[in-house]
Amino acid sequence: MKVLVINGPNLNFLGIREPDIYGAQTYAQLISFIEKTCKQEEVEVECLQSNHEGAIVDAIQQAYFDHIDGIVINPAAYTHTSVAILDALKAVSIPAVEVHLSDIYEREAFRHISYPSLICKKSIYGKGFEGYREAIIFLKEYVTKNQDTY
C-alpha cells in the first residue's frame, strides 16, 4: 500500500509559526514521525509540502497516475478556500483523510468551513502529529477492507 501525505501552506514553518497553536515541533520532525509510522504499518509513503494551491492540485492528480492507494491531506489555509483542491480529490476518487494539527472548530469562525471534508472519508482535528498516525492507520484499514472496489 502506498500513501501520499500532502501538507499545505506554512506547515514548513512548524516550530516557528504560532507554537502556542501548532506546537514547538518542526516540519522535519513531522516528516520523521510520518515516515516512522508508515514503516511500522508497512505502508509506503511519499510526502509533499507546498505553499501553492496549483502544486497541491497537481500532486493530487498525479497520485491517480502513480496508483496511490490513499491520501492524507492537511490543506492548511486552503481548507477554507479551495474548491480546486476539493474538485481534484473528487476527480481522482482516491480515499482521502483530512488532518489538522489544531482543532479548526475551536478557532476563528472562518476556519470552521472545510471544503475537503465534503469528500474525505474522515477528518481529524486537534490531535497534533498523532492525527497523521490515525489517518494512516485508517486508510490502511479502509483500503484493505475495500480493495476489491478500486
Secondary structure, 3 states (H helix, E strand, C coil): CEEEEEECCCHHHCCCCCHHHHCCCCHHHHHHHHHHHHHHHCCEEEEEECCCHHHHHHHHHHHHHCCCCEEEEECHHHHHCCHHHHHHHHHHCCCEEEEECCCHHHCCHHHHCCCHHHCCCEEEECCCCHHHHHHHHHHHHHHHHHHHHC
